[in-house]
Amino acid sequence: MRILLLSVNSYKIYYDQLVVPFGLAGLGSYVQADGHTIHGIEMNSPPERGPDRYLKLDRELLGAIEDFRPDLVAMTTYASNIHNVLFWAFVIKDALPNVTIAVGGNHASYIGREIIETCPAVDVVIRFEGEIPFKALCDTLAAGSRRFDGVPNAVFRSNGQIAETPLVPLVPDLNALPPLRRDFFGDVHCGDHTHADVISARGCPYHCTFCNCNHYWKKKYRTISAQRVVDELRQLKAANPRLRTVRFRDEAISISRKHCRELCDCLIEANLGLEFHAHSRLDGLDDEIAARLAAAGFRQLYVGLESGSQAVLERLQKGIRFENAHRITESLRRHGIAVRFSLMLRTPGETLEEAAQTIEVPNTLDLDFDEFYFGQGIQVYPGTTDCERFLQKFPGYRWLETRDLGEGYRQVRDPFGHATAVHYDGAEYDPACLNAEISRRLAGRLARHGEHDYRAFLETRGVVDRICKRHGSVEAARRRAQALIDKLDGRGEPWGIIGDGYYYRQLLAPAVEAGCFAGYAGRAETCEISPGRPVRLDPRLRRTRTLVFALSVGRVRCAEIAHELWAAGQYGGTVILLHNWLSNADDRIETAELNPTDRVPASRPV
């Protein structure tokens, strides 16, 4: 039988690196020995094609599917790709009417009946852990049958009705599963890459109200032997000579201290020369575990701290004590492990005083902005405690249908307006005051980056991150910025800069501060020419022939600033937008100039 594993893209990218579709690869690995011909297609590759494959027909992709002529197509679902999975189910079924289409994964496991009711193109939904049910499905189809009543964990149509089969127990020993094959997808997940992902365990025994991992894995936590994990890493390194970093996709690397110790000891002995990243819970860490992780090559941990308020942590059922955070943070730093904390604001029942305790966490733990991030509200997913509360208010809710909610709940929708998840903001204070509170309490930390407003800082950092990603690194982006001012200075004419804050400091300041330029006349900060204040440009800059705008604001705002300078008689030369220069590969300075037609924006009177 011919089996297609189709990794369907979402409308957004969650990670810089392409993550292996572990579920699909695991299914293919499990049934490979039965003689099936298995092929994988990664719709997330190349990344720039993703938007053209979301609820849009990619004829080249469809042609590749038709050329393979599958008997069975398997797709995995999560909240943000569910509508694309159903779209491609329709597309494939229309092109290949006799193919069997099966979907599974976290999201489908909870809304299987709704999928079967909504999408005639989907023949069967496999719920929860898929290896045993998927093999039963393949055996059924290989025998020439389309009756799925012998396939466990299945939801399907039978005699005009929707039927469900009982759930089977989880695989008792993960070491009994065959090794994970990544080559189903060609060189997308097993070529010469610098980064890879592995898993050393499944499940989580904890009961956080916003996470369904505990329910999905039936409250079980199962590990893969440390030696088997190391063997997989050796194989990955042999297949990827440039491999440098590996991220463990376990729910938390330190859930079992025994497994964590064994894994670290095997990694230390193997001495693979790799850098490891992982997720962790706070309560699984102490100085001994931190030391072992560091010795094994772990260099970064992503820790779900969530709140600085113990009352909030208890409402979220996190099962951790915030009072331990400082000691553990210091321990990780002492052993050379970088940490990134997730923090949640506007959680159910949160007061402004409790929010303030969370906002103070970066000050309390002395965290820079790369070491934490704030989320606001919670995403309500099927299978969670928060979902049970939601369904009490909205009984019979259908996850694929668009509707208005209320009482703090709203639908999360994709760019086409389809519902993908539910967001809940259950805090007991006005959300409008939150940014001001964060900006006030983190003022000192913002000032280090030349900023004073937290929301504006996040937007600027996002702009800078995208520029650096486009150029491959922050160093490459800085070299490109330096090329601009080298060219300007080479003209032998005076030039200056308008710019400040994070954007200027990250991209242009290193070159300006390290160089010795004959024509550089100085820099003006944007606060000196902010809206509503008289324009007062330094006389040195007024005499320049060119001003470089090193600003993260858009073209319209840049044009407004330029117009204010021109209209006030403060400046009469050329304006160069650093963003234009960094956004194209043309080495002609003229291509980065502010277009004359933008000098008087339509949004502002002359």
C-alpha positions as CSV (number, residue, x, y, z in Angstrom):
1,M,0.0,0.0,0.0
2,R,1.1,3.6,-0.8
3,I,1.0,5.9,2.2
4,L,1.5,9.7,2.0
5,L,2.5,11.5,5.2
6,L,1.4,15.1,4.6
7,S,2.8,17.7,7.0
8,V,0.3,20.6,6.6
9,N,1.4,24.1,7.2
10,S,-0.3,26.6,9.5
11,Y,-0.9,30.3,8.8
12,K,2.0,31.3,11.1
13,I,5.4,30.0,11.9
14,Y,6.1,29.2,15.5
15,Y,9.9,28.5,15.4
16,D,12.8,29.8,13.4
17,Q,13.8,26.2,12.7
18,L,11.6,23.7,10.8
19,V,10.3,21.2,13.4
20,V,10.2,17.5,12.6
21,P,6.5,16.3,12.4
22,F,7.2,13.7,15.0
23,G,3.7,12.2,15.0
24,L,3.7,11.5,11.2
25,A,7.3,10.3,11.2
26,G,6.5,8.0,14.1
27,L,3.5,6.5,12.3
28,G,5.5,5.9,9.2
29,S,8.3,4.3,11.2
30,Y,5.8,2.0,13.0
31,V,4.3,0.5,9.8
32,Q,7.3,0.6,7.6
33,A,8.2,-3.0,8.3
34,D,4.8,-4.2,6.9
35,G,6.1,-3.5,3.3
36,H,4.2,-0.3,2.6
37,T,5.7,2.4,0.3
38,I,5.8,5.5,2.4
39,H,6.5,9.1,1.2
40,G,6.4,12.4,3.2
41,I,5.8,15.9,2.0
42,E,6.6,18.9,4.2
43,M,4.3,21.8,3.3
44,N,6.3,24.1,5.5
45,S,9.3,23.8,3.2
46,P,10.4,26.1,1.7
47,P,9.1,28.6,4.3
48,E,8.3,31.3,1.7
49,R,5.8,28.9,0.0
50,G,3.8,28.5,3.2
51,P,1.4,31.5,2.6
52,D,0.6,30.2,-0.9
53,R,-0.4,26.8,0.5
54,Y,-2.7,28.0,3.3
55,L,-6.3,27.7,2.0
56,K,-4.9,28.1,-1.5
57,L,-4.4,25.6,-4.2
58,D,-0.7,25.0,-5.0
59,R,-0.9,23.0,-8.3
60,E,2.8,22.0,-8.0
61,L,2.1,20.4,-4.6
62,L,-1.1,18.8,-5.8
63,G,0.8,17.4,-8.8
64,A,3.4,15.8,-6.5
65,I,0.6,14.2,-4.5
66,E,-1.1,12.9,-7.7
67,D,2.3,11.6,-9.0
68,F,2.8,9.5,-5.9
69,R,-0.7,8.0,-6.2
70,P,-1.4,7.3,-2.5
71,D,-3.9,4.8,-1.2
72,L,-3.8,6.5,2.2
73,V,-3.1,10.2,3.1
74,A,-2.3,10.9,6.8
75,M,-2.3,14.5,8.2
76,T,-1.8,15.7,11.7
77,T,-3.7,18.7,13.2
78,Y,-3.2,21.4,15.7
79,A,-5.4,24.5,16.3
80,S,-3.7,26.8,13.8
81,N,-3.6,24.4,10.9
82,I,-6.9,22.6,11.3
83,H,-8.7,24.6,8.5
84,N,-5.8,24.0,6.1
85,V,-5.9,20.3,6.8
86,L,-9.6,20.2,5.9
87,F,-9.0,22.3,2.8
88,W,-6.3,20.0,1.5
89,A,-8.5,17.0,2.4
90,F,-11.1,18.4,0.0
91,V,-8.5,19.2,-2.7
92,I,-6.9,15.7,-2.5
93,K,-10.3,13.9,-2.4
94,D,-11.4,15.8,-5.5
95,A,-8.3,14.8,-7.4
96,L,-8.1,11.3,-6.0
97,P,-11.7,10.1,-5.1
98,N,-10.6,6.6,-4.1
99,V,-7.9,7.7,-1.6
100,T,-8.5,7.2,2.1
101,I,-7.9,10.4,4.2
102,A,-7.0,10.1,7.9
103,V,-6.3,12.9,10.3
104,G,-5.1,12.8,13.8
105,G,-3.0,14.9,16.3
106,N,-3.9,16.9,19.3
107,H,-6.7,19.1,18.0
108,A,-8.5,16.3,16.0
109,S,-8.4,14.0,19.0
110,Y,-10.9,16.3,20.8
111,I,-13.1,17.4,17.9
112,G,-13.2,14.2,15.8
113,R,-17.0,14.1,15.6
114,E,-17.1,17.7,14.4
115,I,-14.5,17.0,11.8
116,I,-16.4,14.0,10.4
117,E,-19.7,16.0,10.4
118,T,-18.1,19.1,8.8
119,C,-15.7,17.6,6.2
120,P,-16.9,14.7,4.0
121,A,-13.4,14.4,2.5
122,V,-12.0,13.1,5.8
123,D,-12.8,9.4,6.1
124,V,-11.4,8.7,9.6
125,V,-10.1,10.5,12.6
126,I,-7.5,8.8,14.8
127,R,-7.6,10.1,18.4
128,F,-4.6,10.4,20.8
129,E,-1.5,8.3,20.5
130,G,-1.5,7.0,17.0
131,E,0.9,4.1,16.4
132,I,-1.4,1.2,17.3
133,P,-4.5,2.6,15.7
134,F,-2.7,3.7,12.6
135,K,-1.3,0.2,12.1
136,A,-4.8,-1.3,12.5
137,L,-6.0,1.2,9.9
138,C,-3.3,0.3,7.4
139,D,-3.9,-3.4,8.0
140,T,-7.6,-2.9,7.3
141,L,-7.0,-1.0,4.1
142,A,-4.3,-3.4,2.9
143,A,-6.8,-6.2,3.3
144,G,-9.2,-4.4,0.9
145,S,-11.7,-3.3,3.6
146,R,-13.1,0.1,4.3
147,R,-14.8,-0.9,7.5
148,F,-13.1,0.9,10.4
149,D,-15.0,-0.6,13.3
150,G,-11.9,-2.8,14.0
151,V,-9.6,0.3,14.2
152,P,-9.3,1.5,17.8
153,N,-9.4,5.2,18.7
154,A,-11.3,5.9,15.5
155,V,-14.1,8.3,14.5
156,F,-15.8,7.6,11.2
157,R,-19.1,7.3,9.3
158,S,-21.0,4.0,9.4
159,N,-24.4,3.5,7.8
160,G,-25.1,7.2,7.8
161,Q,-24.1,7.7,11.4
162,I,-21.0,8.8,13.2
163,A,-19.3,5.9,15.0
164,E,-16.5,5.8,17.6
165,T,-14.3,2.9,18.6
166,P,-12.9,2.4,22.1
167,L,-9.5,3.8,23.0
168,V,-6.6,1.4,23.5
169,P,-4.0,1.8,26.2
170,L,-0.9,3.8,25.4
171,V,2.2,2.0,24.1
172,P,3.6,0.7,27.5
173,D,7.3,0.9,26.5
174,L,8.5,3.6,24.1
175,N,11.7,1.6,23.6
176,A,9.7,-1.0,21.8
177,L,8.9,1.4,19.0
178,P,11.1,1.3,15.9
179,P,13.7,4.1,15.6
180,L,12.3,7.4,14.2
181,R,12.8,7.8,10.5
182,R,13.2,11.3,9.2
183,D,14.0,10.4,5.6
184,F,10.4,10.0,4.6
185,F,10.5,13.7,3.9
186,G,13.6,13.6,1.8
187,D,16.4,16.0,2.9
188,V,14.0,18.4,4.5
189,H,14.4,16.8,8.0
190,C,17.6,14.7,7.4
191,G,19.8,16.8,5.1
192,D,22.9,18.7,6.2
193,H,21.3,20.9,8.8
194,T,22.8,22.8,11.7
195,H,19.8,22.2,14.0
196,A,17.7,19.2,14.9
197,D,14.9,18.2,17.3
198,V,14.6,15.0,19.4
199,I,12.2,13.6,22.0
200,S,13.3,11.6,25.0
201,A,9.9,11.3,26.7
202,R,6.1,11.6,26.2
203,G,3.6,13.1,28.5
204,C,3.4,15.2,31.7
205,P,1.9,14.2,35.0
206,Y,1.1,17.8,36.1
207,H,-2.3,19.5,36.0
208,C,-1.9,23.1,34.7
209,T,-5.3,24.4,33.9
210,F,-4.4,25.8,30.5
211,C,-2.5,22.7,29.1
212,N,-4.0,19.5,27.8
213,C,-0.8,17.4,27.8
214,N,-1.8,15.7,31.0
215,H,-5.2,14.7,29.5
216,Y,-3.9,13.9,26.0
217,W,-1.2,11.4,27.3
218,K,-3.6,9.9,29.9
219,K,-1.7,11.3,32.9
220,K,1.2,9.1,32.0
221,Y,4.9,10.0,31.7
222,R,7.0,7.6,29.6
223,T,10.7,7.9,28.8
224,I,12.9,6.6,26.0
225,S,16.2,5.1,27.3
226,A,19.0,7.5,27.5
227,Q,21.3,5.3,25.4
228,R,18.7,5.1,22.6
229,V,18.5,8.9,22.6
230,V,22.3,9.2,22.3
231,D,22.3,6.6,19.5
232,E,19.8,8.7,17.6
233,L,21.9,11.8,18.2
234,R,25.0,10.0,16.8
235,Q,23.0,9.1,13.7
236,L,21.8,12.6,13.3
237,K,25.3,14.0,13.6
238,A,26.7,11.4,11.1
239,A,23.9,12.4,8.6
240,N,24.3,16.2,9.3
241,P,28.1,17.0,9.6
242,R,27.2,20.7,10.3
243,L,24.9,19.8,13.2
244,R,25.5,22.2,16.1
245,T,22.3,22.6,18.2
246,V,19.6,20.1,19.3
247,R,16.4,21.0,21.0
248,F,14.6,18.4,23.2
249,R,10.9,18.7,22.5
250,D,9.9,16.9,25.7
251,E,7.2,18.7,27.7
252,A,9.9,19.2,30.4
253,I,13.4,17.7,30.4
254,S,13.5,17.5,34.2
255,I,10.1,15.9,35.1
256,S,11.9,12.7,36.1
257,R,15.1,13.4,37.9
258,K,16.2,9.8,37.3
259,H,15.7,10.0,33.6
260,C,17.3,13.5,33.5
261,R,20.4,12.2,35.3
262,E,20.7,9.1,33.1
263,L,20.3,11.2,30.0
264,C,23.0,13.7,31.1
265,D,25.4,10.9,32.1
266,C,25.1,9.3,28.7
267,L,25.5,12.6,26.9
268,I,28.6,13.4,28.9
269,E,30.1,10.0,28.1
270,A,29.2,10.3,24.4
271,N,30.9,13.8,24.2
272,L,29.1,14.6,20.9
273,G,30.2,18.3,20.8
274,L,26.6,19.5,20.4
275,E,24.7,22.3,22.2
276,F,21.3,21.3,23.7
277,H,18.2,23.3,24.4
278,A,15.1,22.1,26.3
279,H,11.9,23.0,28.1
280,S,11.8,22.5,31.9
281,R,9.6,23.0,34.9
282,L,10.9,25.1,37.8
283,D,10.4,22.4,40.4
284,G,12.5,19.9,38.5
285,L,15.6,22.1,38.8
286,D,18.2,22.5,41.5
287,D,21.9,23.0,41.6
288,E,22.7,19.3,41.1
289,I,20.5,19.0,38.0
290,A,21.7,22.3,36.6
291,A,25.4,21.1,37.0
292,R,24.6,17.9,35.2
293,L,22.7,19.6,32.4
294,A,25.6,22.0,31.9
295,A,28.2,19.2,31.9
296,A,26.0,17.4,29.3
297,G,26.0,20.4,26.9
298,F,22.7,22.1,27.7
299,R,23.0,25.8,27.1
300,Q,19.4,27.1,27.3
301,L,16.2,26.2,29.1
302,Y,12.7,27.5,28.5
303,V,11.0,27.5,31.8
304,G,7.2,28.0,32.4
305,L,7.3,30.2,35.4
306,E,4.0,31.9,34.4
307,S,3.5,34.3,37.4
308,G,5.2,36.1,40.2
309,S,2.1,35.7,42.3
310,Q,1.8,32.5,44.3
311,A,-2.0,33.0,44.4
312,V,-2.1,33.0,40.6
313,L,0.2,30.0,40.4
314,E,-2.2,28.1,42.6
315,R,-5.2,29.1,40.5
316,L,-3.3,27.8,37.5
317,Q,-2.5,24.6,39.4
318,K,1.2,25.0,38.4
319,G,2.4,23.1,41.4
320,I,5.5,25.3,41.9
321,R,6.7,27.8,44.4
322,F,7.8,31.2,43.1
323,E,10.1,31.7,46.1
324,N,12.4,29.1,44.5
325,A,12.8,31.0,41.3
326,H,15.7,33.3,42.4
327,R,17.8,30.4,43.7
328,I,17.3,28.3,40.5
329,T,17.9,31.3,38.2
330,E,21.2,31.9,40.0
331,S,22.1,28.3,39.8
332,L,21.5,28.1,36.0
333,R,23.6,31.2,35.5
334,R,26.4,29.9,37.6
335,H,26.6,26.8,35.4
336,G,26.4,28.7,32.2
337,I,22.8,27.8,31.2
338,A,20.7,30.6,29.7
339,V,17.1,30.8,30.8
340,R,14.0,32.1,29.2
341,F,10.9,32.4,31.4
342,S,7.3,32.4,30.1
343,L,5.2,34.8,32.1
344,M,1.4,35.1,31.9
345,L,-0.7,38.3,32.5
346,R,-4.4,38.7,32.6
347,T,-5.1,35.1,33.7
348,P,-8.5,34.2,35.1
349,G,-9.3,36.2,38.3
350,E,-6.0,38.1,38.3
351,T,-6.0,41.4,40.0
352,L,-3.8,44.4,39.1
353,E,-1.8,43.8,42.3
354,E,-1.1,40.2,41.3
355,A,-0.2,41.4,37.8
356,A,2.3,43.8,39.3
357,Q,4.0,40.9,41.1
358,T,4.5,39.2,37.7
359,I,5.7,42.4,36.0
360,E,8.3,42.8,38.8
361,V,9.7,39.3,38.0
362,P,12.4,40.7,35.5
363,N,13.5,43.1,38.2
364,T,13.4,40.5,41.0
365,L,15.4,38.0,38.9
366,D,17.5,40.6,37.0
367,L,16.3,39.4,33.6
368,D,17.0,41.1,30.3
369,F,14.3,41.1,27.7
370,D,15.7,38.0,26.0
371,E,15.2,36.1,29.2
372,F,11.5,36.4,29.5
373,Y,8.3,37.2,27.6
374,F,4.8,38.2,28.7
375,G,1.7,36.5,27.4
376,Q,-1.7,38.1,28.0
377,G,-4.7,36.0,28.7
378,I,-4.9,32.3,27.9
379,Q,-5.7,30.2,24.9
380,V,-8.5,27.7,25.7
381,Y,-7.8,24.4,24.1
382,P,-10.0,21.2,24.2
383,G,-9.0,18.8,27.0
384,T,-8.0,21.5,29.5
385,T,-9.5,22.5,32.8
386,D,-10.0,25.9,31.4
387,C,-11.9,24.4,28.5
388,E,-14.3,22.6,31.0
389,R,-15.1,26.0,32.5
390,F,-15.6,27.5,29.0
391,L,-18.0,24.7,27.9
392,Q,-20.0,25.3,31.0
393,K,-20.7,28.8,29.8
394,F,-21.0,27.8,26.1
395,P,-22.4,24.2,26.0
396,G,-22.3,22.6,22.6
397,Y,-19.6,24.9,21.3
398,R,-18.3,23.9,17.9
399,W,-14.7,24.6,17.4
400,L,-14.8,24.9,13.6
401,E,-17.6,27.5,13.4
402,T,-17.3,31.2,13.6
403,R,-19.4,33.0,16.3
404,D,-19.3,35.8,18.7
405,L,-18.7,34.9,22.4
406,G,-18.5,37.1,25.4
407,E,-17.8,37.1,29.1
408,G,-14.1,37.6,28.4
409,Y,-14.0,35.0,25.7
410,R,-13.3,35.6,22.0
411,Q,-12.4,33.5,19.1
412,V,-8.9,33.5,17.6
413,R,-9.2,33.5,13.9
414,D,-6.9,33.0,10.9
415,P,-6.4,35.7,8.2
416,F,-9.4,34.3,6.4
417,G,-11.7,34.7,9.4
418,H,-11.9,31.0,10.4
419,A,-12.0,30.2,14.1
420,T,-8.9,28.4,15.3
421,A,-8.9,28.7,19.1
422,V,-10.6,30.6,22.0
423,H,-8.8,33.3,23.9
424,Y,-9.9,34.2,27.4
425,D,-9.1,37.4,29.3
426,G,-10.4,36.9,32.7
427,A,-8.5,39.5,34.7
428,E,-10.2,41.9,37.1
429,Y,-8.7,45.1,35.9
430,D,-8.8,47.4,32.9
431,P,-6.4,46.1,30.2
432,A,-5.7,49.6,29.0
433,C,-3.5,50.2,32.1
434,L,-1.3,47.2,31.5
435,N,1.2,48.6,29.1
436,A,1.7,51.8,31.2
437,E,2.2,49.6,34.3
438,I,4.8,47.4,32.5
439,S,6.6,50.5,31.1
440,R,6.6,52.1,34.5
441,R,7.9,49.1,36.4
442,L,10.5,48.1,33.8
443,A,11.6,51.7,33.0
444,G,15.2,51.1,34.0
445,R,15.4,48.0,31.8
446,L,13.8,49.7,28.9
447,A,16.2,52.7,29.3
448,R,19.1,50.4,28.8
449,H,17.9,49.9,25.2
450,G,17.0,53.5,24.7
451,E,13.3,52.9,25.0
452,H,10.6,54.0,27.4
453,D,7.4,52.3,26.2
454,Y,7.2,48.6,26.5
455,R,4.7,48.0,23.6
456,A,6.8,50.2,21.3
457,F,9.9,48.4,22.3
458,L,8.3,45.0,21.4
459,E,7.3,46.4,18.0
460,T,10.8,47.7,17.4
461,R,12.4,44.5,18.4
462,G,10.1,42.6,16.1
463,V,11.2,44.9,13.2
464,V,14.9,44.4,14.1
465,D,14.5,40.6,14.4
466,R,12.9,40.4,11.0
467,I,15.7,42.4,9.4
468,C,18.4,40.3,11.1
469,K,16.6,37.1,10.0
470,R,16.5,38.4,6.4
471,H,20.3,39.0,6.5
472,G,21.1,35.8,8.4
473,S,22.4,37.4,11.6
474,V,22.6,40.6,13.5
475,E,26.2,40.9,12.5
476,A,25.3,40.6,8.8
477,A,22.6,43.3,9.2
478,R,25.1,45.6,10.9
479,R,27.6,45.1,8.1
480,R,25.0,46.0,5.6
481,A,24.2,49.2,7.6
482,Q,27.9,50.0,7.8
483,A,28.2,49.7,4.1
484,L,25.6,52.6,3.8
485,I,27.5,55.0,6.0
486,D,30.8,54.1,4.4
487,K,29.3,55.0,1.0
488,L,27.9,58.3,2.4
489,D,31.2,59.2,4.0
490,G,33.0,58.4,0.8
491,R,31.2,61.1,-1.0
492,G,33.1,63.8,0.9
493,E,29.9,65.6,2.0
494,P,28.5,66.1,5.5
495,W,25.9,63.7,6.6
496,G,24.0,62.9,9.9
497,I,21.6,60.6,11.5
498,I,18.1,60.9,13.0
499,G,17.6,57.9,15.2
500,D,17.6,56.5,18.7
501,G,16.3,53.6,20.8
502,Y,16.6,49.9,20.2
503,Y,16.5,50.1,16.4
504,Y,19.4,52.5,16.1
505,R,21.5,50.9,18.9
506,Q,21.1,47.4,17.4
507,L,21.7,48.1,13.8
508,L,23.7,51.3,13.3
509,A,25.3,52.4,16.6
510,P,28.1,49.8,16.5
511,A,29.3,51.1,13.2
512,V,29.0,54.8,14.1
513,E,30.7,54.3,17.5
514,A,33.6,52.2,16.1
515,G,34.3,54.3,12.9
516,C,36.1,57.5,12.2
517,F,34.1,59.4,9.6
518,A,35.2,62.6,8.0
519,G,31.7,63.8,7.1
520,Y,29.7,62.7,10.1
521,A,28.0,65.7,11.7
522,G,26.1,64.1,14.5
523,R,22.8,62.5,15.5
524,A,19.4,63.8,16.5
525,E,17.0,61.8,18.6
526,T,13.4,61.5,17.5
527,C,12.1,62.9,20.8
528,E,13.5,66.2,19.7
529,I,11.1,66.2,16.7
530,S,8.1,64.4,18.1
531,P,4.6,65.4,17.1
532,G,3.3,68.5,18.8
533,R,6.7,69.9,19.7
534,P,8.6,72.6,17.8
535,V,11.2,71.3,15.4
536,R,14.7,72.2,16.5
537,L,17.4,70.4,14.6
538,D,21.0,70.9,15.6
539,P,22.7,73.5,13.4
540,R,25.4,70.9,12.5
541,L,22.7,68.6,11.0
542,R,20.9,71.4,9.2
543,R,24.0,71.9,7.1
544,T,24.3,68.3,6.0
545,R,23.6,67.0,2.5
546,T,22.1,63.7,3.7
547,L,20.3,62.5,6.8
548,V,19.9,58.8,7.6
549,F,16.7,58.0,9.3
550,A,17.5,55.0,11.6
551,L,13.9,54.5,12.8
552,S,11.7,51.5,13.2
553,V,8.5,53.5,12.4
554,G,6.9,53.0,9.0
555,R,7.4,55.1,5.8
556,V,4.5,57.3,6.6
557,R,5.8,58.4,9.9
558,C,9.3,58.9,8.4
559,A,7.7,61.1,5.7
560,E,5.9,63.1,8.4
561,I,9.1,63.7,10.3
562,A,10.9,64.7,7.0
563,H,8.0,67.0,6.1
564,E,8.1,68.7,9.5
565,L,11.8,69.4,9.0
566,W,11.4,70.6,5.4
567,A,8.3,72.7,6.2
568,A,10.0,74.4,9.2
569,G,13.0,75.3,7.2
570,Q,15.2,73.1,9.4
571,Y,16.5,70.9,6.6
572,G,16.7,70.9,2.8
573,G,18.8,67.9,1.9
574,T,18.2,64.2,1.1
575,V,16.6,61.7,3.5
576,I,17.8,58.1,3.4
577,L,15.7,55.4,5.1
578,L,17.9,52.8,6.7
579,H,15.0,50.4,6.6
580,N,14.9,50.8,2.8
581,W,18.6,50.1,2.5
582,L,18.4,47.0,4.7
583,S,15.4,45.7,2.9
584,N,16.9,45.4,-0.6
585,A,20.2,44.2,-2.1
586,D,20.7,47.2,-4.3
587,D,24.0,49.0,-3.5
588,R,22.9,52.3,-5.0
589,I,22.1,54.8,-2.3
590,E,19.4,56.4,-4.4
591,T,17.2,53.3,-3.9
592,A,17.1,54.0,-0.1
593,E,16.0,57.6,-0.5
594,L,12.7,58.8,0.8
595,N,10.5,59.0,-2.3
596,P,9.6,62.7,-3.1
597,T,6.0,61.7,-3.4
598,D,6.1,60.7,0.3
599,R,7.3,64.1,1.4
600,V,3.7,65.3,2.1
601,P,1.7,62.3,3.3
602,A,-2.0,62.4,2.5
603,S,-2.7,61.9,6.2
604,R,-1.3,65.3,7.2
605,P,-2.1,68.8,5.9
606,V,0.6,70.9,4.4
